[in-house]
Amino acid sequence: MGDPWVATTKTNMDCIFCKIIAGESSAQILYRDDLVTAFRDTHPIAPSHILIVTNRHIDSVNELQPEDESLVGHMVMVAKHLAAQQGIAESGYRLIVNTGAHGGQTVFHIHLHLIGGRLARVVVPVPAW
């Protein structure tokens, strides 16, 4: 997969999500407004797996600024809307943001995973202290 540091230093032109937002790469777009774009994940881990990405390139949660607070709230509200639209709001869903290489982030453009459509099997590790 390569060095995660290299991935964080790529320009916007190298970002697959920026290309999707610009219409230069294909994706199944489910929602778009001035702030965010939502599309189906190409490698879903559940029947419903949607990515909600900021239209403005921000590498990760660590790069958010105080003025981005309403943007993050908007991402969550779009996720709520899409969950209802996809018919998974009542049964439940997960919202996940991976941050940094050790946090599981593979595309360094902030995005929210909306995952649902089946019972989640969450494994909580027991600390070894």
C-alpha positions as CSV (number, residue, x, y, z in Angstrom):
1,M,0.0,0.0,0.0
2,G,2.9,2.3,0.4
3,D,4.1,4.8,3.0
4,P,1.1,6.6,4.7
5,W,3.1,9.8,5.0
6,V,3.3,10.0,1.2
7,A,-0.4,9.7,1.0
8,T,-0.9,12.6,3.4
9,T,1.3,14.9,1.3
10,K,-0.4,14.3,-2.1
11,T,-2.0,17.3,-3.7
12,N,-5.8,17.6,-4.3
13,M,-5.2,16.5,-7.9
14,D,-4.0,13.1,-6.6
15,C,-7.0,12.6,-4.3
16,I,-9.6,10.1,-5.6
17,F,-12.4,11.8,-3.6
18,C,-11.5,15.2,-5.1
19,K,-11.6,13.6,-8.6
20,I,-15.1,12.1,-7.8
21,I,-16.3,15.5,-6.6
22,A,-15.0,17.2,-9.7
23,G,-16.6,14.5,-11.9
24,E,-13.3,13.2,-13.2
25,S,-13.8,9.8,-11.6
26,S,-17.0,7.8,-11.6
27,A,-19.1,7.0,-8.5
28,Q,-22.7,6.3,-7.7
29,I,-23.6,9.7,-6.2
30,L,-26.5,9.6,-3.8
31,Y,-26.4,13.2,-2.5
32,R,-24.6,16.4,-3.3
33,D,-24.8,20.0,-2.0
34,D,-22.4,22.9,-1.6
35,L,-20.6,21.3,1.3
36,V,-20.6,17.5,0.9
37,T,-21.0,14.7,-1.6
38,A,-22.1,11.2,-0.7
39,F,-21.6,8.1,-2.8
40,R,-21.5,4.3,-2.5
41,D,-18.3,2.8,-1.3
42,T,-16.7,0.7,-4.0
43,H,-15.6,-1.9,-1.4
44,P,-18.7,-2.2,0.8
45,I,-18.5,-4.0,4.1
46,A,-22.3,-4.1,4.5
47,P,-25.4,-4.0,2.3
48,S,-25.5,-0.2,2.7
49,H,-22.0,1.5,2.8
50,I,-22.0,5.1,1.8
51,L,-19.2,7.6,2.1
52,I,-20.0,11.3,2.9
53,V,-17.0,13.5,1.9
54,T,-16.4,17.2,2.3
55,N,-16.3,19.0,-1.1
56,R,-13.3,21.0,0.2
57,H,-10.2,18.9,0.6
58,I,-9.4,18.4,4.2
59,D,-6.9,15.5,4.9
60,S,-8.3,14.3,8.2
61,V,-10.0,15.2,11.5
62,N,-6.6,16.4,12.7
63,E,-6.8,19.1,10.0
64,L,-10.2,20.5,11.0
65,Q,-10.4,24.1,12.2
66,P,-12.9,25.6,14.6
67,E,-14.8,27.1,11.7
68,D,-15.3,23.6,10.3
69,E,-17.6,22.6,13.3
70,S,-20.8,23.2,11.4
71,L,-19.4,21.3,8.4
72,V,-18.9,18.2,10.5
73,G,-22.4,18.6,12.0
74,H,-23.7,18.8,8.4
75,M,-22.0,15.6,7.5
76,V,-23.8,13.8,10.4
77,M,-27.2,15.3,9.4
78,V,-26.7,14.2,5.8
79,A,-25.9,10.7,7.1
80,K,-29.2,10.7,9.1
81,H,-31.0,11.7,5.9
82,L,-29.4,9.0,3.8
83,A,-30.0,6.4,6.5
84,A,-33.7,7.2,6.3
85,Q,-33.6,7.2,2.5
86,Q,-31.8,3.8,2.4
87,G,-34.3,2.3,4.8
88,I,-31.8,1.6,7.6
89,A,-32.7,4.3,10.1
90,E,-35.1,2.2,12.1
91,S,-32.9,-0.9,12.3
92,G,-29.7,1.1,13.0
93,Y,-26.5,2.0,11.4
94,R,-22.9,3.0,12.2
95,L,-21.0,6.2,11.5
96,I,-17.3,5.9,11.4
97,V,-14.5,8.4,10.8
98,N,-11.0,6.9,10.5
99,T,-8.1,9.3,11.2
100,G,-4.5,8.6,10.2
101,A,-2.8,5.5,9.1
102,H,-3.0,3.8,12.5
103,G,-6.7,4.7,12.7
104,G,-7.4,2.9,9.5
105,Q,-7.6,5.9,7.1
106,T,-6.6,4.8,3.6
107,V,-7.9,7.9,1.7
108,F,-6.5,11.1,3.1
109,H,-9.6,13.2,2.5
110,I,-11.9,13.4,5.5
111,H,-15.0,11.2,5.1
112,L,-17.7,9.6,7.1
113,H,-18.7,6.0,6.6
114,L,-22.5,5.3,6.9
115,I,-22.8,1.5,7.3
116,G,-25.9,-0.5,7.8
117,G,-28.3,-3.1,6.5
118,R,-27.2,-6.0,8.8
119,L,-26.5,-6.6,12.4
120,A,-23.2,-5.2,13.3
121,R,-20.7,-7.5,14.9
122,V,-18.6,-5.2,17.0
123,V,-15.6,-6.7,18.8
124,V,-14.3,-4.6,21.7
125,P,-10.7,-5.6,22.6
126,V,-10.0,-6.1,26.3
127,P,-7.0,-4.0,27.5
128,A,-4.0,-6.0,28.5
129,W,-3.1,-3.9,31.6
